[in-house]
Amino acid sequence: MKQNAQRKYPRTLSIDDRSIEIRLLHPDDGLALNAFIQAVPAHDRLFVPRDLGHPKVIVAWLSALGNGVTSLAAFVDGEMIGCSAVVSDALSWSAHVGDLRVLVRPSWQGRGLGRALIQESFKLALGMGLEKLTVQMTVDQSSAIAAFERLGFQPESVLRNHVKDLDGHTHDLALLSLEVAEMRQHAHERGMSDALHG
């Protein structure tokens, strides 16, 4: 897969007068990642194909960094408050597609951190030479769906009863996508122009 110029990390941004460091997730971030995942409600984690509450899943995630998984982590005062991942498979027929996953600690939701992580992840996807991004979440996560749609993601499908939570309840899963070339054309109007620049 073609590699373009990579964004430089760490980066610092300000949210509510707090200094947020965004950097690449490293294999030695296991403790911080575990603490972060435990602070995110289980329902918010349903859009990730595996149960992030299981220690083996965290180990597998950290082991896959640089090998199909590129992740960012947001920290404030040494505490992880958000993370994202762009997952791709260079050996599949969809090697040009990346699956985007974004999680934000509840106390930081609605403050712009999720949007910042999406923009940073979009820049990573450009650097990876990806042509399309997909994101999935349960249909009742209407705020998250609306946020992605404002950034240009379009609904593709709904998979009925596709996810079963820890209590055994099923949920419909919405799949949205974004064509990278289209985003380049409409980046300014969708508030993504920052993601196109270093």
Buried (B, 14 or more C-beta within 10 A) or exposed (E): EEEEEBBEEEBEBEBEEEEBBBBBBBEEBBEBBBEBBEBBEBBBBBBBEEBBBEEEBBEEBBEBBEEBBBBBBBBBEEEBBBBBBBBBEEEEEEBBBBBBBBBBBEEBBEBBBBBBBBBBBBBBBBBBBBBBBBBBBBBEBEEBBEBBBEBBBEEEEEEEEBBEBEEEEEBEBBBBBBBBEEBEEEBEEBEBEBBBEE
